[in-house]
Amino acid sequence: MMGKILKGMMIFLIAAILIGAGLFVWARYLEPSLLIVREESMTAPVSQSTRIVFFSDTHFGKWYSPGNIDRVVEKINEQNPDVVIFGGDFFDIYARDKEEIDLEEFSQKLGLIDAPLGKYAVWGNHDYGAGASRIYQEMMEDGGFCVLKNEVQTIEECGITLYGLDDAVLSSPDTDAVFAGDGTDVLVCHEPDIADQMDLHNVELVLSGHSHGGQVSLPYLTERALPPWGRKYIKGSYPLENGMRYVSSGIGMTKLPFRFGNIPEIIVINLHPFI
């Protein structure tokens, strides 16, 4: 009897070790290497159907190799976007990783992104931290991106007005911004929760990142690890009065080189005019 018990315990232990090893390999090497496209469609007061590609939280550096910029650019262009928007946190910790980062090459690669109605970006907390604030805007602009910092940009061809909010963790977002309500108003803010301090009555679309969906999704632990301003809206779509809020799980990693239950993603939002 005792022998059967010991044998059962040994089988259980071996199975637990194999499962644990498999989960480690998945979270450390396999899931972070994926890059999927999630697609959403909605009607909005646009003058023509418009395809927005939104990517966020690349965190290029120690945990997400700068060499991955090629596949990110390729994946974006495969979606045939009209508009491309970056949601912040381009580098992870620039001061730590700058010897491995070629800013000119990044700008050149970003310049290969093809979006006939424009490319736009906002600031994230990692774009301010660790010395990145000195290089972020110039690098993005050299790559053809218009960086919005509490600024508005109208895309007249499709009737979209973009509001790019400043970072909420290390800077000063203008939460008193007034949305005109003419055409389609799109708010882009790195941290999703800050938008609740704004009047979103006239806003059709809010795009955010920051939370990484928790990066590693585990009961109880994930909630405790979520960042400030990214604890209420964690990932996926949430309804607005007149549209939708989408929170991207992002692409790269920070703090730890793991992803589990949050596959790196690029978001496609198809805006269709009312019939």
C-alpha positions as CSV (number, residue, x, y, z in Angstrom):
1,M,0.0,0.0,0.0
2,M,2.8,2.4,1.0
3,G,4.6,1.6,-2.2
4,K,1.5,2.6,-4.3
5,I,1.2,5.9,-2.4
6,L,4.9,6.7,-2.9
7,K,4.6,5.8,-6.6
8,G,1.6,8.0,-7.0
9,M,3.3,10.9,-5.2
10,M,6.3,10.5,-7.5
11,I,4.2,10.5,-10.6
12,F,2.4,13.7,-9.3
13,L,5.7,15.3,-8.6
14,I,7.2,14.6,-12.0
15,A,4.0,15.8,-13.7
16,A,4.1,19.0,-11.6
17,I,7.7,19.6,-12.6
18,L,7.0,19.0,-16.3
19,I,4.0,21.3,-16.2
20,G,6.0,24.0,-14.4
21,A,8.8,23.7,-16.8
22,G,6.4,23.9,-19.7
23,L,4.7,27.0,-18.3
24,F,8.1,28.6,-17.8
25,V,9.2,28.0,-21.3
26,W,5.9,29.3,-22.6
27,A,5.9,32.5,-20.5
28,R,9.6,33.2,-21.0
29,Y,10.3,32.3,-24.6
30,L,7.2,31.4,-26.6
31,E,4.4,33.9,-25.7
32,P,6.7,36.9,-25.7
33,S,7.8,36.0,-29.2
34,L,4.3,36.0,-30.6
35,L,2.7,39.0,-32.2
36,I,-1.0,38.8,-33.1
37,V,-3.5,41.2,-34.6
38,R,-6.8,41.9,-32.8
39,E,-9.5,43.6,-35.0
40,E,-12.5,45.7,-33.9
41,S,-15.1,47.5,-36.0
42,M,-17.5,50.2,-35.2
43,T,-19.7,52.9,-36.8
44,A,-18.8,56.5,-36.2
45,P,-19.3,59.9,-37.7
46,V,-16.4,59.6,-40.2
47,S,-16.6,60.8,-43.7
48,Q,-15.1,57.6,-45.1
49,S,-14.2,54.2,-43.8
50,T,-10.9,54.5,-41.9
51,R,-8.6,51.8,-40.7
52,I,-6.6,52.7,-37.6
53,V,-3.7,50.6,-36.5
54,F,-2.8,51.1,-32.8
55,F,0.4,49.7,-31.2
56,S,1.7,50.4,-27.7
57,D,4.3,49.5,-25.1
58,T,7.0,48.1,-27.2
59,H,9.6,48.5,-24.4
60,F,12.5,47.9,-26.6
61,G,15.6,47.1,-24.6
62,K,16.9,44.3,-22.3
63,W,13.7,42.2,-22.4
64,Y,12.4,42.9,-25.9
65,S,15.2,43.0,-28.4
66,P,15.6,46.1,-30.6
67,G,15.9,43.7,-33.5
68,N,12.1,43.1,-33.2
69,I,11.4,46.5,-34.7
70,D,11.5,44.9,-38.2
71,R,8.6,42.4,-37.4
72,V,6.6,45.1,-35.7
73,V,6.9,47.4,-38.7
74,E,6.1,44.5,-41.1
75,K,3.1,43.5,-39.1
76,I,1.7,47.0,-39.0
77,N,2.1,47.5,-42.8
78,E,0.4,44.1,-43.4
79,Q,-2.8,45.7,-42.0
80,N,-2.9,48.4,-44.7
81,P,-3.6,51.2,-42.3
82,D,-4.9,54.6,-43.1
83,V,-3.8,56.0,-39.7
84,V,-1.1,54.6,-37.3
85,I,-1.1,55.5,-33.6
86,F,1.6,54.7,-31.1
87,G,0.4,54.7,-27.4
88,G,3.7,55.3,-25.6
89,D,6.5,53.5,-23.8
90,F,8.8,52.9,-26.8
91,F,11.9,52.0,-24.8
92,D,11.9,50.1,-21.5
93,I,14.8,51.7,-19.6
94,Y,16.8,53.9,-22.0
95,A,19.7,54.7,-19.7
96,R,20.3,51.0,-19.0
97,D,20.0,49.8,-22.6
98,K,21.2,52.8,-24.7
99,E,24.4,51.1,-25.8
100,E,22.3,48.5,-27.6
101,I,20.0,51.1,-29.2
102,D,20.6,52.8,-32.5
103,L,18.3,55.8,-32.6
104,E,18.9,56.6,-36.2
105,E,18.1,53.0,-37.2
106,F,14.9,53.1,-35.2
107,S,13.8,56.3,-36.9
108,Q,14.6,54.8,-40.3
109,K,12.5,51.7,-39.5
110,L,9.6,53.8,-38.2
111,G,9.8,55.8,-41.4
112,L,9.0,52.6,-43.3
113,I,5.5,52.4,-41.7
114,D,3.1,53.4,-44.4
115,A,0.0,55.3,-43.3
116,P,-1.4,57.7,-45.9
117,L,-3.5,59.7,-43.4
118,G,-0.7,60.1,-40.9
119,K,1.3,58.6,-38.0
120,Y,0.8,59.9,-34.5
121,A,2.2,59.1,-31.0
122,V,1.8,60.1,-27.4
123,W,4.1,60.1,-24.4
124,G,4.2,57.2,-21.9
125,N,5.9,57.1,-18.5
126,H,8.9,55.2,-19.9
127,D,9.3,57.8,-22.6
128,Y,10.0,60.3,-19.8
129,G,12.0,58.1,-17.5
130,A,15.6,57.0,-17.5
131,G,16.8,59.7,-19.9
132,A,14.4,58.8,-22.7
133,S,12.7,62.3,-22.6
134,R,15.8,63.8,-24.3
135,I,15.5,61.5,-27.4
136,Y,11.9,60.2,-27.7
137,Q,10.2,63.0,-29.6
138,E,13.0,63.7,-32.0
139,M,13.4,60.0,-32.8
140,M,9.6,59.6,-33.4
141,E,9.4,62.7,-35.5
142,D,12.4,61.6,-37.6
143,G,10.4,58.4,-38.2
144,G,7.4,60.5,-39.5
145,F,5.3,60.5,-36.4
146,C,3.6,63.6,-35.0
147,V,4.0,63.4,-31.2
148,L,0.9,64.9,-29.5
149,K,1.4,66.3,-26.0
150,N,-1.9,67.7,-24.8
151,E,-2.5,68.6,-28.4
152,V,-5.1,68.2,-31.1
153,Q,-4.7,67.1,-34.6
154,T,-7.5,67.0,-37.2
155,I,-7.4,64.5,-40.0
156,E,-9.6,66.3,-42.5
157,E,-9.7,63.5,-45.1
158,C,-11.9,61.3,-42.8
159,G,-13.3,63.7,-40.2
160,I,-11.3,62.4,-37.2
161,T,-10.0,64.7,-34.5
162,L,-7.2,63.2,-32.4
163,Y,-6.6,64.3,-28.9
164,G,-3.2,63.2,-27.6
165,L,-3.0,63.4,-23.8
166,D,0.3,63.8,-22.0
167,D,1.5,61.0,-19.6
168,A,-0.2,60.8,-16.3
169,V,2.6,59.3,-14.2
170,L,5.5,61.6,-14.9
171,S,4.0,64.6,-16.5
172,S,0.8,66.7,-16.7
173,P,-2.2,65.5,-18.7
174,D,-4.8,68.2,-19.6
175,T,-7.9,66.5,-18.3
176,D,-9.9,69.6,-18.8
177,A,-9.7,69.2,-22.6
178,V,-13.0,69.8,-24.4
179,F,-14.0,67.5,-27.2
180,A,-15.8,69.4,-29.9
181,G,-18.2,66.7,-31.0
182,D,-17.8,67.4,-34.7
183,G,-16.9,64.4,-36.7
184,T,-15.2,61.6,-34.8
185,D,-13.3,62.4,-31.6
186,V,-10.5,60.0,-30.7
187,L,-8.6,60.3,-27.4
188,V,-5.2,58.7,-27.1
189,C,-3.8,58.5,-23.6
190,H,-1.1,56.1,-22.4
191,E,-2.7,55.3,-19.1
192,P,-6.3,54.2,-19.5
193,D,-7.7,55.2,-16.1
194,I,-6.9,58.9,-16.5
195,A,-9.6,59.2,-19.1
196,D,-12.3,58.8,-16.3
197,Q,-11.3,62.3,-15.2
198,M,-12.4,63.7,-18.5
199,D,-15.8,64.5,-20.1
200,L,-16.0,61.7,-22.7
201,H,-19.6,62.6,-23.7
202,N,-18.6,63.4,-27.3
203,V,-15.8,60.9,-27.6
204,E,-16.2,57.9,-29.9
205,L,-12.9,56.1,-29.3
206,V,-10.3,56.0,-26.5
207,L,-7.0,54.2,-27.1
208,S,-4.6,53.3,-24.3
209,G,-1.9,50.9,-23.2
210,H,0.3,50.9,-20.1
211,S,-1.1,48.0,-18.2
212,H,0.2,45.2,-20.5
213,G,-3.0,43.4,-19.5
214,G,-1.1,42.6,-16.3
215,Q,1.8,41.1,-18.4
216,V,1.5,37.9,-16.3
217,S,-2.1,36.9,-15.6
218,L,-2.3,35.1,-12.3
219,P,-5.2,35.2,-9.8
220,Y,-4.7,37.8,-7.0
221,L,-1.0,38.5,-7.9
222,T,-1.8,40.3,-11.2
223,E,-4.1,42.8,-9.5
224,R,-1.4,43.7,-7.0
225,A,1.2,44.2,-9.8
226,L,-0.9,46.5,-12.0
227,P,0.6,50.0,-12.5
228,P,-0.9,53.3,-11.3
229,W,-3.6,54.6,-13.7
230,G,-3.9,51.1,-15.2
231,R,-5.8,49.2,-12.6
232,K,-9.4,49.7,-13.7
233,Y,-9.2,49.2,-17.4
234,I,-6.7,46.4,-17.9
235,K,-7.1,45.1,-21.4
236,G,-9.6,44.7,-24.2
237,S,-12.6,46.7,-25.1
238,Y,-15.0,48.7,-22.8
239,P,-18.1,50.5,-23.8
240,L,-18.4,54.3,-23.9
241,E,-21.6,56.3,-24.1
242,N,-21.0,56.9,-27.9
243,G,-18.4,54.4,-28.7
244,M,-15.6,52.2,-27.4
245,R,-12.5,52.3,-25.2
246,Y,-9.7,49.9,-26.1
247,V,-6.8,49.0,-23.9
248,S,-3.9,47.2,-25.6
249,S,-1.9,44.5,-23.8
250,G,1.1,46.0,-25.6
251,I,4.1,44.3,-27.2
252,G,7.1,44.3,-25.0
253,M,7.9,43.6,-21.4
254,T,9.1,45.5,-18.3
255,K,10.5,44.5,-14.9
256,L,10.5,40.7,-15.7
257,P,11.0,38.9,-19.1
258,F,7.7,37.1,-18.9
259,R,4.3,37.2,-20.5
260,F,1.5,34.8,-19.6
261,G,-2.1,35.2,-20.8
262,N,-1.2,38.4,-22.6
263,I,0.0,37.7,-26.1
264,P,1.7,40.7,-27.7
265,E,-0.7,42.5,-29.9
266,I,-1.4,45.1,-32.5
267,I,-4.9,46.6,-32.7
268,V,-6.8,47.4,-35.8
269,I,-9.9,49.6,-35.4
270,N,-12.2,49.8,-38.5
271,L,-14.3,53.0,-38.4
272,H,-17.3,52.9,-40.7
273,P,-19.6,55.8,-41.5
274,F,-23.2,55.7,-40.5
275,I,-25.4,54.6,-43.4
